[in-house]
């Protein structure tokens, strides 16, 4: 007998309700589930049997009984499926495998060879993810969704869908969609880092949070009520294109004096090389600062001051509860962060500054891929059945 589409959809909704209640109330019994879900006991029992067979639920032991056969409690099995977050950047790719409670189970990072195509990137990721899933005694069938953090900004169409990506990034995403055959959601690496930082720093959804990510370029994300405010077409957050007074450096956008020309990681490396220092990577720059090279320290200091100017203007305008500085450049520590704080304290309105916490991003997990995994978890309502 073939079930009708409407019956199948209703059963799936009932399954989702049962799983949601078990996650909210670990140890709940079948009888309690039937009462909470307002479903017949026989219906709940059949759903629970299926979910136990597919390892979505587990029996949590007998509950206390006042007489008669004791009820068996139920718990959710967060390892019944996984979501994956990936980060595609110009020089590095990363992936995080999360269980359905949002815990990072394993991570991988690799430098991107300049000759790699999108297919090369996709092949590398799927091969390593297959190996990681095998270690978890699982397979691609257990992957319920993928989040992809890509270089931003990521524009949105009028219907809210993501604009089509271009170049090798687009090829890599297409390859992953074909190979992994599950829903794939895209957002900018800045927005995904912001999602991760909200989680890792245990920030309240009641807070207005401004996240500034300092990588190859500088972008920002504004979070209100736990949601990212993307602006018109999803193209908000261009903190790096605030113009600095008296700066005459040309920006890639065609303007002159953008914060990106001084404070981005690319800019700091270019300025160091222009000053005669052999700096190719962030690690080179940090090493020079720590070894006492005054030229490198001055470049990093001026980068921090320039970003501090942009953050002070943002604090004056938005009055956020929290400003969080994230991204690779925080590895320069107080050589970079100290000038940011000092400049903000000098230029921001006192009332706004005193009510704003300035904190540094967490480095426990790769924030972009972790945030992308959290995005997939939020967007994915399915589970293996």
TANORCOR-V188386 format. One record per pair of residues at least 12 apart in sequence whose ideal C-beta (glycine too) atoms are under 10 Angstrom apart, sorted by the first residue. I is the first residue (numbers start at 1). J is the second residue. If there is no record, write none. Layout:
{{I/J} {I/J}}
//
This chain:
{{11/43} {11/46} {11/47} {11/50} {11/385} {12/381} {12/382} {12/383} {12/385} {13/381} {14/37} {14/39} {14/43} {14/44} {14/46} {14/47} {15/47} {15/48} {15/50} {15/51} {15/54} {15/56} {15/382} {15/383} {15/385} {16/381} {16/382} {16/383} {17/33} {17/36} {17/37} {17/38} {17/39} {17/44} {17/47} {18/30} {18/33} {18/34} {18/36} {18/37} {18/39} {18/43} {18/44} {18/47} {18/48} {18/50} {18/51} {18/56} {18/57} {18/74} {19/47} {19/48} {19/51} {19/56} {19/57} {19/74} {19/76} {19/80} {19/100} {19/381} {19/383} {19/385} {20/36} {20/37} {20/76} {20/381} {21/33} {21/36} {21/37} {21/44} {21/74} {21/76} {22/36} {22/48} {22/51} {22/56} {22/57} {22/58} {22/60} {22/73} {22/74} {22/75} {22/76} {22/77} {23/57} {23/75} {23/76} {23/78} {23/100} {23/101} {24/36} {24/76} {25/73} {25/74} {25/75} {26/58} {26/60} {26/73} {26/74} {26/75} {26/76} {27/60} {27/61} {27/63} {27/71} {27/72} {27/73} {27/74} {27/75} {28/60} {28/63} {28/71} {28/73} {28/74} {28/75} {29/44} {29/48} {29/60} {29/62} {29/63} {29/70} {29/71} {29/72} {29/73} {29/74} {30/44} {30/45} {30/47} {30/48} {30/49} {30/71} {30/72} {30/73} {30/74} {31/44} {31/45} {31/63} {31/71} {32/44} {32/63} {32/71} {32/73} {32/74} {33/45} {33/47} {33/48} {33/74} {34/47} {34/48} {47/385} {48/72} {48/74} {50/385} {51/74} {51/76} {51/77} {51/80} {51/383} {51/384} {51/385} {52/74} {52/77} {53/385} {54/77} {54/80} {54/81} {54/383} {54/384} {54/385} {55/77} {55/79} {55/80} {55/81} {55/142} {55/384} {56/76} {56/77} {56/78} {56/80} {56/81} {56/100} {56/383} {56/384} {56/385} {57/74} {57/75} {57/76} {57/77} {57/80} {57/383} {58/73} {58/74} {58/75} {58/76} {58/77} {58/79} {58/80} {59/72} {59/73} {59/74} {59/75} {60/72} {60/73} {60/74} {60/75} {60/76} {61/73} {61/74} {61/75} {76/100} {76/101} {76/383} {77/99} {77/100} {77/101} {77/383} {77/384} {78/98} {78/99} {78/100} {78/101} {78/102} {78/103} {78/105} {79/99} {79/100} {79/101} {79/103} {79/105} {79/136} {79/137} {79/138} {79/142} {80/99} {80/100} {80/138} {80/142} {80/144} {80/383} {80/384} {80/385} {81/99} {81/100} {81/138} {81/141} {81/142} {81/143} {81/144} {81/145} {81/182} {81/380} {81/382} {81/383} {81/384} {81/385} {82/97} {82/98} {82/99} {82/100} {82/105} {82/106} {82/129} {82/132} {82/133} {82/136} {82/138} {82/140} {82/142} {82/143} {82/144} {82/145} {82/146} {82/373} {82/376} {82/377} {82/384} {83/96} {83/97} {83/98} {83/99} {83/100} {83/102} {83/142} {83/143} {83/144} {83/145} {83/146} {83/147} {83/182} {83/183} {83/185} {83/372} {83/373} {83/374} {83/375} {83/376} {83/377} {83/378} {83/379} {83/380} {84/96} {84/97} {84/98} {84/125} {84/129} {84/132} {84/133} {84/140} {84/143} {84/144} {84/145} {84/146} {84/147} {84/148} {84/176} {84/180} {84/182} {84/184} {84/369} {84/372} {84/373} {84/376} {85/97} {85/98} {85/104} {85/107} {85/145} {85/146} {85/147} {85/148} {85/149} {85/185} {85/192} {85/195} {85/196} {85/365} {85/366} {85/367} {85/368} {85/369} {85/370} {85/371} {85/372} {85/373} {85/374} {85/375} {85/376} {85/377} {86/108} {86/121} {86/122} {86/125} {86/129} {86/146} {86/147} {86/148} {86/149} {86/150} {86/172} {86/173} {86/176} {86/184} {86/192} {86/368} {86/369} {86/372} {86/373} {86/376} {87/109} {87/147} {87/148} {87/149} {87/150} {87/151} {87/189} {87/192} {87/193} {87/366} {87/367} {87/368} {87/369} {87/370} {87/371} {87/372} {87/373} {88/112} {88/118} {88/121} {88/122} {88/125} {88/148} {88/149} {88/150} {88/151} {88/165} {88/168} {88/169} {88/172} {88/173} {88/176} {88/186} {88/189} {88/368} {88/369} {88/372} {89/112} {89/149} {89/150} {89/151} {89/169} {89/189} {89/215} {89/216} {89/328} {89/368} {89/369} {90/112} {90/114} {90/151} {90/169} {90/215} {90/216} {90/266} {91/111} {91/112} {91/113} {91/114} {91/215} {91/216} {91/281} {91/328} {92/109} {92/110} {92/111} {92/112} {92/328} {92/366} {92/368} {93/108} {93/109} {93/110} {93/111} {93/112} {93/116} {93/121} {93/122} {93/124} {93/125} {93/128} {93/172} {93/369} {94/107} {94/108} {94/109} {94/110} {94/125} {94/149} {94/189} {94/365} {94/366} {94/367} {94/368} {94/369} {94/370} {94/372} {95/107} {95/108} {95/109} {95/110} {95/124} {95/125} {95/126} {95/128} {95/129} {95/132} {95/146} {95/148} {95/366} {95/369} {95/372} {95/373} {96/108} {96/109} {96/132} {96/147} {96/196} {96/365} {96/366} {96/367} {96/368} {96/369} {96/370} {96/371} {96/372} {96/373} {96/374} {96/376} {97/129} {97/132} {97/133} {97/135} {97/136} {97/138} {97/142} {97/143} {97/369} {97/373} {98/145} {98/147} {98/365} {98/369} {98/370} {98/372} {98/373} {98/374} {98/376} {98/377} {99/136} {99/373} {99/377} {100/142} {100/144} {100/377} {100/380} {100/383} {100/384} {101/377} {102/199} {102/370} {102/373} {102/374} {102/377} {102/378} {103/373} {104/196} {104/364} {104/365} {104/366} {104/369} {104/370} {104/373} {104/374} {105/132} {105/133} {105/135} {105/136} {105/138} {105/373} {106/128} {106/129} {106/131} {106/132} {106/133} {106/135} {106/136} {107/132} {107/365} {107/366} {107/369} {107/370} {107/373} {108/124} {108/125} {108/128} {108/129} {108/131} {108/132} {108/366} {108/369} {109/366} {109/369} {110/124} {110/125} {110/128} {112/124} {112/168} {116/168} {116/172} {117/168} {117/171} {117/172} {117/175} {118/165} {118/167} {118/168} {118/169} {118/170} {118/171} {118/172} {118/173} {118/174} {118/175} {118/176} {119/168} {119/171} {119/172} {119/174} {119/175} {120/168} {120/171} {120/172} {120/175} {121/168} {121/169} {121/171} {121/172} {121/173} {121/175} {121/176} {122/168} {122/171} {122/172} {122/173} {122/174} {122/175} {122/176} {122/177} {122/178} {122/179} {122/180} {123/172} {123/175} {123/176} {123/179} {124/172} {125/146} {125/172} {125/175} {125/176} {125/179} {125/180} {126/140} {126/175} {126/176} {126/178} {126/179} {126/180} {127/179} {129/143} {129/146} {129/176} {129/179} {129/180} {130/179} {130/180} {140/179} {140/180} {140/181} {140/182} {141/181} {141/182} {141/384} {142/182} {142/383} {142/384} {143/180} {143/181} {143/182} {143/183} {143/376} {143/380} {143/384} {144/182} {144/183} {144/376} {144/377} {144/379} {144/380} {144/381} {144/382} {144/383} {144/384} {145/180} {145/182} {145/183} {145/184} {145/185} {145/373} {145/375} {145/376} {145/377} {145/378} {145/379} {145/380} {145/381} {145/382} {146/173} {146/176} {146/177} {146/180} {146/182} {146/183} {146/184} {146/185} {146/186} {146/372} {146/373} {146/375} {146/376} {146/379} {146/380} {147/183} {147/184} {147/185} {147/186} {147/187} {147/192} {147/195} {147/368} {147/369} {147/370} {147/371} {147/372} {147/373} {147/374} {147/375} {147/376} {147/377} {147/378} {147/379} {147/380} {148/162} {148/165} {148/169} {148/172} {148/173} {148/176} {148/177} {148/184} {148/185} {148/186} {148/187} {148/189} {148/192} {148/368} {148/369} {148/372} {148/375} {148/376} {149/186} {149/187} {149/188} {149/189} {149/190} {149/191} {149/192} {149/193} {149/195} {149/196} {149/366} {149/367} {149/368} {149/369} {149/370} {149/371} {149/372} {149/373} {149/375} {150/162} {150/165} {150/169} {150/170} {150/172} {150/173} {150/186} {150/187} {150/188} {150/189} {150/192} {150/368} {150/372} {151/165} {151/169} {151/188} {151/189} {151/190} {151/215} {151/216} {151/217} {151/219} {152/187} {152/188} {152/189} {152/190} {152/191} {152/192} {152/213} {152/217} {152/219} {152/221} {152/230} {152/234} {152/235} {152/237} {152/238} {153/187} {153/188} {153/190} {153/191} {153/219} {153/230} {153/231} {153/233} {153/234} {153/235} {153/236} {153/237} {153/238} {154/186} {154/187} {154/188} {154/189} {154/190} {154/191} {154/192} {154/230} {154/233} {154/234} {154/235} {155/188} {155/230} {155/232} {155/233} {155/234} {155/235} {156/187} {156/230} {156/231} {156/232} {156/233} {156/234} {156/235} {157/233} {157/234} {158/233} {160/234} {161/186} {162/185} {162/186} {162/187} {162/188} {162/234} {163/186} {163/233} {163/234} {163/235} {164/186} {165/186} {169/186} {173/186} {182/376} {182/380} {182/382} {183/376} {183/379} {183/380} {183/381} {183/382} {184/372} {184/376} {184/379} {185/372} {185/375} {185/376} {185/378} {185/379} {185/380} {186/372} {186/375} {187/221} {187/228} {187/230} {187/234} {187/368} {187/371} {187/372} {187/375} {188/213} {188/219} {188/221} {188/228} {188/230} {188/234} {188/235} {188/237} {188/368} {189/213} {189/215} {189/216} {189/219} {189/327} {189/367} {189/368} {189/369} {189/371} {189/372} {190/211} {190/212} {190/213} {190/215} {190/217} {190/218} {190/219} {190/220} {190/221} {190/228} {190/237} {190/238} {190/239} {190/326} {190/327} {190/367} {190/368} {190/371} {191/211} {191/213} {191/219} {191/220} {191/221} {191/223} {191/228} {191/230} {191/234} {191/236} {191/237} {191/368} {191/371} {191/372} {191/375} {192/213} {192/221} {192/228} {192/366} {192/367} {192/368} {192/369} {192/370} {192/371} {192/372} {192/373} {192/374} {192/375} {193/211} {193/212} {193/213} {193/215} {193/219} {193/221} {193/324} {193/326} {193/327} {193/361} {193/366} {193/367} {193/368} {193/369} {193/370} {193/371} {193/372} {194/209} {194/210} {194/211} {194/212} {194/213} {194/219} {194/220} {194/221} {194/222} {194/223} {194/228} {194/237} {194/324} {194/326} {194/361} {194/367} {194/368} {194/371} {195/211} {195/221} {195/223} {195/226} {195/227} {195/228} {195/367} {195/368} {195/370} {195/371} {195/372} {195/373} {195/374} {195/375} {195/378} {196/211} {196/326} {196/361} {196/362} {196/364} {196/365} {196/366} {196/367} {196/368} {196/369} {196/370} {196/371} {196/372} {196/373} {196/374} {196/375} {197/209} {197/211} {197/213} {197/221} {197/223} {197/322} {197/324} {197/325} {197/326} {197/359} {197/360} {197/361} {197/362} {197/367} {197/370} {197/371} {198/211} {198/221} {198/223} {198/226} {198/228} {198/322} {198/324} {198/371} {198/374} {199/362} {199/365} {199/367} {199/370} {199/371} {199/374} {200/361} {200/362} {200/363} {200/364} {200/365} {200/367} {200/370} {200/371} {201/322} {201/324} {201/326} {201/357} {201/359} {201/360} {201/361} {201/362} {202/362} {203/223} {203/226} {203/321} {203/322} {203/324} {203/357} {203/359} {204/226} {204/321} {204/322} {205/223} {205/224} {205/225} {205/226} {205/227} {206/224} {206/225} {206/226} {206/321} {207/223} {207/224} {207/225} {207/226} {207/320} {207/321} {207/322} {207/357} {208/222} {208/223} {208/224} {208/225} {208/229} {208/318} {208/319} {208/320} {208/321} {208/322} {208/323} {208/356} {209/221} {209/222} {209/223} {209/224} {209/226} {209/228} {209/320} {209/321} {209/322} {209/323} {209/324} {209/357} {209/359} {210/222} {210/223} {210/237} {210/239} {210/311} {210/314} {210/315} {210/317} {210/318} {210/319} {210/320} {210/321} {210/322} {210/323} {210/324} {210/325} {210/356} {210/358} {211/223} {211/228} {211/237} {211/239} {211/320} {211/322} {211/323} {211/324} {211/325} {211/326} {211/327} {211/361} {211/367} {212/237} {212/239} {212/240} {212/259} {212/263} {212/307} {212/310} {212/311} {212/314} {212/323} {212/324} {212/325} {212/326} {212/327} {212/329} {212/340} {212/358} {212/361} {213/237} {213/239} {213/240} {213/324} {213/325} {213/326} {213/327} {213/328} {213/329} {213/330} {213/361} {213/367} {213/368} {214/239} {214/240} {214/259} {214/260} {214/263} {214/264} {214/265} {214/268} {214/303} {214/304} {214/307} {214/325} {214/326} {214/327} {214/328} {214/329} {214/330} {214/331} {214/332} {214/336} {214/340} {214/361} {215/240} {215/264} {215/265} {215/266} {215/282} {215/326} {215/327} {215/328} {215/329} {215/368} {216/260} {216/264} {216/265} {216/266} {216/267} {216/269} {216/327} {216/328} {216/329} {217/238} {217/239} {217/240} {217/241} {217/251} {217/252} {217/253} {217/258} {217/259} {217/260} {217/263} {217/264} {217/265} {217/266} {217/267} {217/327} {218/237} {218/238} {218/239} {218/240} {218/241} {218/242} {218/258} {218/259} {218/260} {218/262} {218/263} {218/264} {218/265} {218/266} {218/267} {218/303} {218/306} {218/307} {218/310} {218/327} {218/329} {219/236} {219/237} {219/238} {219/239} {219/240} {219/241} {219/260} {219/264} {219/327} {220/236} {220/237} {220/238} {220/239} {220/240} {220/242} {220/310} {220/311} {220/314} {220/323} {220/324} {220/325} {220/326} {221/236} {221/237} {221/239} {221/324} {221/326} {221/371} {222/236} {222/237} {222/239} {222/314} {222/318} {222/320} {223/320} {223/322} {223/324} {224/318} {224/320} {228/375} {238/253} {238/258} {238/259} {238/260} {239/258} {239/259} {239/260} {239/263} {239/307} {239/310} {239/311} {239/313} {239/314} {240/252} {240/253} {240/258} {240/259} {240/260} {240/261} {240/262} {240/263} {240/264} {240/267} {240/306} {240/307} {240/310} {241/253} {241/255} {241/257} {241/258} {241/259} {241/260} {241/261} {241/310} {242/257} {242/258} {242/259} {242/260} {242/306} {242/307} {242/309} {242/310} {242/311} {242/313} {242/314} {243/255} {243/256} {243/257} {243/258} {243/259} {243/261} {243/309} {243/310} {244/256} {244/257} {244/258} {244/259} {244/260} {244/261} {244/262} {244/263} {244/305} {244/306} {244/307} {244/309} {244/310} {245/257} {245/309} {247/259} {247/261} {247/262} {247/302} {247/306} {247/309} {248/261} {249/261} {249/262} {249/267} {249/270} {249/271} {251/264} {251/267} {252/264} {252/266} {257/306} {258/306} {258/310} {259/303} {259/306} {259/307} {259/308} {259/309} {259/310} {259/311} {260/306} {260/307} {260/310} {261/306} {262/299} {262/302} {262/303} {262/304} {262/305} {262/306} {262/307} {262/309} {263/300} {263/302} {263/303} {263/304} {263/305} {263/306} {263/307} {263/308} {263/309} {263/310} {263/329} {263/336} {263/340} {264/303} {264/306} {264/307} {264/327} {264/329} {265/281} {265/282} {265/285} {265/303} {265/327} {265/328} {265/329} {265/331} {265/332} {267/299} {267/303} {267/306} {268/282} {268/285} {268/296} {268/299} {268/300} {268/302} {268/303} {268/329} {268/332} {268/336} {269/281} {269/282} {269/284} {269/285} {269/299} {270/299} {271/285} {271/295} {271/296} {271/298} {271/299} {271/300} {271/302} {271/303} {272/284} {272/285} {272/288} {272/293} {272/295} {272/296} {272/299} {272/300} {274/299} {275/293} {275/295} {275/296} {275/298} {275/299} {276/295} {277/293} {277/295} {277/296} {277/299} {279/293} {279/296} {279/299} {281/328} {282/328} {282/329} {282/331} {282/332} {283/328} {283/331} {284/296} {285/297} {285/299} {285/300} {285/303} {285/329} {285/331} {285/332} {285/335} {285/336} {286/300} {286/329} {286/331} {286/332} {286/333} {286/335} {286/336} {288/300} {288/335} {289/301} {289/332} {289/333} {289/334} {289/335} {289/336} {290/332} {290/333} {290/335} {296/332} {296/335} {297/332} {297/335} {297/336} {298/335} {299/335} {300/329} {300/332} {300/333} {300/334} {300/335} {300/336} {300/337} {300/338} {300/339} {301/332} {301/335} {301/336} {301/338} {301/339} {301/340} {301/342} {301/343} {302/339} {303/329} {303/332} {303/335} {303/336} {303/339} {303/340} {304/325} {304/329} {304/332} {304/334} {304/335} {304/336} {304/337} {304/338} {304/339} {304/340} {304/341} {304/342} {304/343} {304/344} {305/336} {305/338} {305/339} {305/340} {305/342} {305/343} {305/344} {305/346} {305/347} {306/339} {306/340} {306/343} {307/325} {307/329} {307/336} {307/337} {307/339} {307/340} {307/343} {307/344} {308/325} {308/337} {308/338} {308/339} {308/340} {308/341} {308/342} {308/343} {308/344} {308/345} {308/346} {308/347} {308/348} {308/358} {309/340} {309/343} {309/344} {309/346} {309/347} {309/348} {310/340} {310/343} {310/344} {310/347} {311/323} {311/325} {311/340} {311/341} {311/343} {311/344} {311/347} {311/348} {311/356} {311/358} {312/340} {312/343} {312/344} {312/345} {312/346} {312/347} {312/348} {312/349} {312/352} {312/353} {313/344} {313/347} {313/348} {314/344} {314/348} {314/352} {314/356} {315/344} {315/347} {315/348} {315/349} {315/352} {315/353} {315/355} {315/356} {315/358} {316/347} {316/348} {316/349} {316/351} {316/352} {316/353} {317/349} {317/352} {318/352} {318/356} {319/348} {319/349} {319/351} {319/352} {319/353} {319/355} {319/356} {320/352} {320/355} {320/356} {320/357} {320/358} {321/355} {321/356} {321/357} {322/356} {322/357} {322/358} {322/359} {323/340} {323/341} {323/344} {323/348} {323/353} {323/356} {323/357} {323/358} {323/359} {324/357} {324/358} {324/359} {324/360} {324/361} {324/362} {325/337} {325/340} {325/341} {325/358} {325/359} {325/360} {325/361} {326/359} {326/360} {326/361} {326/362} {326/363} {326/367} {326/368} {327/361} {327/367} {327/368} {328/363} {330/360} {330/361} {330/362} {330/363} {331/363} {333/360} {336/360} {337/358} {337/360} {340/358} {340/360} {341/358} {341/360} {344/356} {344/358} {345/358}}
//
